[in-house]
Amino acid sequence: MPITLSSVSLPVFQTALSNLLHCLKKAEANAAARKFDPNVFVTMRLAPDMLPFAAQIRIACDAAKNGTARLAGIEAPKFEDNETTFAELQDRITRTLDWLATVPAASIDGREEAQITFPVGRDKTRTMTGEAYLKHWALPNLFFHITTAYALLRHSGVDLGKADYLAGAQAGA
């Protein structure tokens, strides 16, 4: 069976976000074991000029839902970007996963050459074909922000490893 646009988008987005959720659950357990509020993770940064942990989670979710919507030519759900707690960030990932599960593969397949125009920064746009958009923008953007979230948690002493990033809850199975 040939590779389709949906087969390299939907399951990749879903697995990456599921593994991210797993990492957040491990972070929550780590905070409980170390006797501190996991909400301290929400504002963490590796550098003063970078977006905080909460933004990394929001943007990772947006990369998956907006990327999928653009590929499918449908409207993505709008989230308020107002999460201020660790539980709310976990909920955002879950809501994104729930929505991704509703998108039919058939709405994405065959749109490899569709022209997708998307925002780049505050006042610019870029246009790419569906295939190029997925391979060179949507997936790299998703992985950039998930990796940054992982690095923030790891830097804070959460016991995470490569298996958590790649296999999530299946890492120990």
C-alpha positions in Angstrom: 0.0 0.0 0.0 1.4 3.4 -0.9 2.1 6.1 1.6 -0.7 8.7 1.7 -0.8 12.2 3.0 -3.1 11.1 5.8 -0.9 8.2 6.8 2.1 10.5 7.3 0.1 13.2 9.1 -2.7 12.0 11.4 -1.0 9.1 13.1 2.3 11.1 13.5 0.4 14.1 15.0 -1.6 11.7 17.3 1.5 9.7 18.4 3.6 12.8 19.1 0.9 14.5 21.1 0.1 11.2 23.0 3.8 10.9 23.9 3.8 14.6 25.0 0.8 13.9 27.2 2.7 10.9 28.7 5.7 13.2 29.4 3.4 15.7 31.2 1.9 12.9 33.3 5.4 11.8 34.3 6.2 15.4 35.1 3.2 15.7 37.3 4.1 12.5 39.2 7.7 13.8 39.5 6.4 17.0 41.1 4.2 15.0 43.5 7.2 12.8 44.5 9.4 15.9 45.0 6.5 17.7 46.9 6.1 20.7 44.7 3.2 22.1 42.6 3.5 21.0 39.0 2.1 24.4 37.9 5.7 25.8 38.4 6.5 24.1 35.1 3.9 26.3 33.2 6.1 29.4 33.1 9.6 27.7 32.7 12.0 28.9 30.0 15.5 27.8 29.0 16.3 31.4 28.0 14.8 34.8 28.8 13.8 35.5 25.2 12.0 32.2 24.6 8.3 31.3 24.9 7.4 29.6 28.2 6.5 25.9 28.6 2.7 26.7 28.3 3.3 28.3 24.9 5.3 25.2 23.8 2.3 23.0 24.5 -0.2 25.4 22.9 1.9 25.7 19.7 2.5 21.9 19.5 -1.3 21.4 19.7 -1.9 24.1 17.2 0.7 22.7 14.8 -1.2 19.4 14.8 -4.8 20.7 14.6 -4.1 23.6 12.3 -1.8 21.5 10.1 -4.5 18.8 9.8 -7.2 21.3 9.1 -5.1 23.0 6.4 -4.3 19.7 4.8 -8.0 18.7 4.9 -9.3 22.1 3.8 -11.5 22.3 6.9 -11.8 24.6 9.8 -9.8 23.8 12.9 -11.3 24.2 16.4 -10.4 27.5 18.1 -8.7 27.3 21.5 -8.5 30.4 23.8 -4.7 30.1 24.5 -5.5 30.8 28.2 -4.2 27.8 29.9 -2.4 28.7 33.2 -2.3 25.3 34.9 -0.6 22.0 34.2 -4.0 20.3 34.2 -5.3 22.8 31.6 -2.3 22.1 29.4 -3.0 18.3 29.6 -6.6 19.0 28.8 -5.6 21.0 25.7 -3.6 18.1 24.4 -6.5 15.7 25.1 -8.9 18.1 23.3 -6.6 18.2 20.3 -6.3 14.4 20.2 -10.1 14.1 20.4 -10.5 16.5 17.5 -7.8 14.7 15.4 -9.7 11.5 15.8 -12.7 13.0 14.1 -10.9 14.0 10.9 -11.4 11.4 8.1 -8.3 10.3 6.2 -10.2 10.8 2.9 -10.4 14.6 3.6 -6.6 14.7 3.5 -5.7 12.2 0.8 -5.3 13.6 -2.6 -4.5 17.1 -1.4 -0.7 16.7 -2.0 -0.8 19.5 -4.6 -3.4 21.7 -2.9 -2.1 25.2 -2.3 -2.0 25.9 1.4 -1.5 29.5 2.6 -0.7 29.9 6.3 0.5 32.7 8.6 4.2 33.1 9.2 4.7 35.5 12.1 2.3 38.3 12.8 1.8 39.8 9.4 3.1 37.5 6.7 1.9 34.4 5.0 3.5 31.6 3.0 2.0 29.3 0.4 3.2 25.7 -0.2 1.7 22.6 -1.7 0.0 20.2 0.8 2.9 17.7 0.7 5.6 20.4 1.1 3.6 22.0 3.9 3.4 18.8 5.8 7.0 17.7 5.3 8.7 21.1 5.6 6.5 23.1 8.0 3.8 21.3 10.0 5.8 18.3 11.1 9.0 20.2 11.9 7.0 22.9 13.8 5.3 20.2 15.9 8.5 18.4 16.7 10.4 21.7 17.5 7.8 22.6 20.2 7.5 19.1 21.6 11.2 18.8 21.8 11.4 22.1 23.6 8.8 21.1 26.1 10.6 17.8 26.7 13.9 19.7 27.2 12.3 22.0 29.7 10.9 19.1 31.7 14.2 17.2 31.5 16.2 20.3 32.5 13.9 20.6 35.6 14.8 17.1 36.8 11.9 15.1 35.4 13.1 11.5 34.8 12.4 11.4 31.0 14.4 9.7 28.3 14.3 9.2 24.6 11.9 6.3 25.0 9.3 8.6 26.6 9.6 11.0 23.7 9.4 8.3 21.0 7.2 5.6 22.6 5.3 7.4 25.4 3.3 5.1 27.6 4.5 2.1 25.6 8.1 2.9 26.6 7.9 0.6 29.6 5.8 -2.0 28.0 
